[in-house]
Amino acid sequence: MNYLISSVIGFLLGSIPTAYLILKFTRGIDIREAGSANVGAMNSYEVSDSKWLGLTVMLIDIAKGAMSALLPLLIFGDTFIWAAMASVFAVFAHCYNPWLGFKGGRGLATFAGSAIVLFPYLLVIWLVLWVVFYLLKKDILFSNISAIIMSLILVFSTPKLAIKYANPSPDSVSTLMFFTVSGLIIIFIKHIDSLKELIYDKKIFKMKRNE
């Protein structure tokens, strides 16, 4: 029953359509039909041309992920798997929002919020890798995709170190990997179209040079 309740908590929190609501009420824009049609912080910023709106969307989406992890811990106690279950369902509901015809964002901010609570080691790795790849290519989507792939590889390569920095401590490495792999795979799937564009345009093979 705890698994079901945790999953429902995560799904309901993750399904709050932050970008859609904020853009609709502040600018009268249906973000599903504007810009990249991605229901997330980056598209909110690009469509509205407002850093504050983009930042607001990002912070609320981070809060959705954090609350998805925290609530099961507060309700059921310090058991990693229940918080992990809620977090994965939050990311899924954010990416495939049931209230928006299963359109949604890419899930990075929501997953980051959960990682802050449960697995900051993963978040730190991802951020460091993202900065490295961004300096290399100066492309946000390329950096997102590359950091996702490399984060998975590094966590798999350092399971004992990874489990040391998870909170609360998972009962096994496989439980920690469930959280990591499930969340990052969902996010990666939402980036597949962007990856295809990068490969098609051959941008992925070009080094960014300073003008």
C-alpha positions as semicolon CSV with decimal commas, in nm:
position;residue;x (nm);y (nm);z (nm)
1;M;0,000;0,000;0,000
2;N;0,288;0,236;0,076
3;Y;0,416;0,190;-0,279
4;L;0,077;0,283;-0,423
5;I;0,032;0,588;-0,200
6;S;0,386;0,708;-0,275
7;S;0,330;0,665;-0,648
8;V;0,003;0,862;-0,634
9;I;0,168;1,142;-0,434
10;G;0,447;1,171;-0,688
11;F;0,215;1,150;-0,987
12;L;-0,020;1,421;-0,858
13;L;0,261;1,660;-0,767
14;G;0,449;1,596;-1,089
15;S;0,137;1,652;-1,297
16;I;0,096;2,014;-1,182
17;P;0,143;2,191;-1,519
18;T;0,359;2,477;-1,391
19;A;0,471;2,625;-1,722
20;Y;0,126;2,594;-1,880
21;L;-0,052;2,766;-1,591
22;I;0,201;3,049;-1,549
23;L;0,222;3,131;-1,920
24;K;-0,154;3,104;-1,964
25;F;-0,239;3,337;-1,677
26;T;0,044;3,589;-1,718
27;R;0,076;3,608;-2,098
28;G;-0,229;3,430;-2,239
29;I;0,002;3,184;-2,416
30;D;-0,062;2,813;-2,458
31;I;0,295;2,690;-2,422
32;R;0,204;2,362;-2,592
33;E;0,163;2,557;-2,915
34;A;0,449;2,804;-2,878
35;G;0,823;2,778;-2,929
36;S;0,944;2,421;-2,896
37;A;0,606;2,323;-2,742
38;N;0,799;2,191;-2,442
39;V;0,610;2,254;-2,119
40;G;0,912;2,355;-1,914
41;A;1,131;2,637;-1,789
42;M;1,351;2,680;-2,097
43;N;1,061;2,716;-2,338
44;S;0,880;2,941;-2,089
45;Y;1,177;3,177;-2,095
46;E;1,210;3,167;-2,475
47;V;0,839;3,217;-2,539
48;S;0,785;3,491;-2,281
49;D;1,130;3,653;-2,320
50;S;1,124;3,683;-1,941
51;K;1,404;3,542;-1,726
52;W;1,182;3,581;-1,419
53;L;0,905;3,368;-1,565
54;G;1,152;3,104;-1,675
55;L;1,317;3,105;-1,333
56;T;0,980;3,086;-1,157
57;V;0,877;2,783;-1,361
58;M;1,210;2,614;-1,293
59;L;1,196;2,674;-0,916
60;I;0,839;2,546;-0,887
61;D;0,926;2,236;-1,091
62;I;1,225;2,175;-0,863
63;A;0,991;2,212;-0,564
64;K;0,754;1,952;-0,717
65;G;1,036;1,701;-0,725
66;A;1,158;1,785;-0,376
67;M;0,810;1,756;-0,226
68;S;0,753;1,426;-0,407
69;A;1,058;1,286;-0,228
70;L;0,992;1,451;0,108
71;L;0,626;1,364;0,161
72;P;0,670;0,983;0,160
73;L;0,962;1,024;0,401
74;L;0,748;1,234;0,633
75;I;0,448;1,001;0,609
76;F;0,615;0,660;0,611
77;G;0,957;0,724;0,764
78;D;1,310;0,709;0,628
79;T;1,272;0,443;0,361
80;F;1,446;0,526;0,034
81;I;1,235;0,315;-0,202
82;W;0,905;0,487;-0,125
83;A;1,053;0,832;-0,181
84;A;1,225;0,703;-0,495
85;M;0,897;0,561;-0,627
86;A;0,721;0,893;-0,573
87;S;1,005;1,080;-0,741
88;V;1,004;0,863;-1,052
89;F;0,627;0,899;-1,088
90;A;0,663;1,276;-1,043
91;V;0,912;1,292;-1,330
92;F;0,691;1,071;-1,546
93;A;0,380;1,283;-1,480
94;H;0,573;1,603;-1,549
95;C;0,703;1,468;-1,881
96;Y;0,373;1,309;-1,987
97;N;0,118;1,533;-1,819
98;P;-0,229;1,373;-1,805
99;W;-0,400;1,713;-1,786
100;L;-0,230;1,839;-2,105
101;G;-0,292;1,548;-2,338
102;F;0,026;1,378;-2,214
103;K;0,244;1,667;-2,328
104;G;0,497;1,794;-2,079
105;G;0,846;1,911;-2,005
106;R;1,179;1,729;-2,018
107;G;1,183;1,652;-1,646
108;L;1,526;1,784;-1,550
109;A;1,411;2,037;-1,290
110;T;1,165;1,795;-1,129
111;F;1,424;1,519;-1,108
112;A;1,680;1,765;-0,975
113;G;1,441;1,851;-0,692
114;S;1,413;1,485;-0,596
115;A;1,789;1,439;-0,622
116;I;1,849;1,731;-0,386
117;V;1,656;1,539;-0,120
118;L;1,754;1,178;-0,195
119;F;2,073;1,166;-0,398
120;P;2,272;1,492;-0,417
121;Y;2,574;1,294;-0,539
122;L;2,394;1,237;-0,871
123;L;2,295;1,602;-0,900
124;V;2,650;1,725;-0,838
125;I;2,788;1,482;-1,099
126;W;2,528;1,591;-1,352
127;L;2,591;1,963;-1,295
128;V;2,969;1,928;-1,325
129;L;2,935;1,725;-1,643
130;W;2,680;1,970;-1,782
131;V;2,918;2,262;-1,735
132;V;3,203;2,070;-1,900
133;F;2,994;1,978;-2,204
134;Y;2,848;2,326;-2,229
135;L;3,195;2,482;-2,234
136;L;3,284;2,232;-2,505
137;K;2,987;2,289;-2,737
138;K;2,793;2,592;-2,608
139;D;2,469;2,401;-2,669
140;I;2,222;2,345;-2,384
141;L;2,049;2,039;-2,528
142;F;2,379;1,872;-2,618
143;S;2,496;1,936;-2,261
144;N;2,173;1,791;-2,119
145;I;2,199;1,471;-2,321
146;S;2,572;1,420;-2,265
147;A;2,545;1,481;-1,891
148;I;2,257;1,232;-1,865
149;I;2,454;0,956;-2,038
150;M;2,778;1,018;-1,851
151;S;2,599;1,047;-1,515
152;L;2,451;0,701;-1,564
153;I;2,791;0,560;-1,649
154;L;2,963;0,720;-1,350
155;V;2,697;0,615;-1,099
156;F;2,713;0,257;-1,228
157;S;3,093;0,273;-1,202
158;T;3,094;0,394;-0,841
159;P;2,804;0,212;-0,667
160;K;2,965;0,199;-0,321
161;L;3,050;0,568;-0,328
162;A;2,706;0,652;-0,468
163;I;2,516;0,467;-0,198
164;K;2,726;0,641;0,068
165;Y;2,586;0,978;-0,038
166;A;2,220;0,877;-0,071
167;N;1,982;0,989;0,202
168;P;1,818;0,795;0,356
169;S;2,049;0,505;0,286
170;P;1,891;0,262;0,034
171;D;1,857;-0,101;0,140
172;S;2,055;-0,207;-0,169
173;V;2,244;-0,076;-0,469
174;S;1,962;-0,197;-0,695
175;T;1,717;0,031;-0,514
176;L;1,943;0,329;-0,574
177;M;1,987;0,229;-0,937
178;F;1,609;0,208;-0,979
179;F;1,582;0,574;-0,883
180;T;1,877;0,681;-1,098
181;V;1,808;0,478;-1,409
182;S;1,430;0,527;-1,415
183;G;1,451;0,904;-1,374
184;L;1,732;0,957;-1,623
185;I;1,586;0,722;-1,884
186;I;1,254;0,910;-1,881
187;I;1,444;1,236;-1,923
188;F;1,660;1,090;-2,199
189;I;1,352;0,972;-2,391
190;K;1,219;1,329;-2,379
191;H;1,548;1,443;-2,536
192;I;1,548;1,194;-2,825
193;D;1,399;1,439;-3,076
194;S;1,664;1,694;-2,979
195;L;1,935;1,430;-3,019
196;K;1,806;1,345;-3,366
197;E;1,821;1,713;-3,462
198;L;2,176;1,746;-3,333
199;I;2,285;1,440;-3,530
200;Y;2,092;1,542;-3,843
201;D;2,243;1,893;-3,838
202;K;2,582;1,739;-3,756
203;K;2,616;1,985;-3,469
204;I;2,708;1,701;-3,239
205;F;3,030;1,645;-3,432
206;K;3,141;2,008;-3,445
207;M;3,346;2,185;-3,185
208;K;3,226;2,529;-3,083
209;R;3,481;2,794;-3,166
210;N;3,502;3,138;-3,024
211;E;3,438;3,404;-3,286
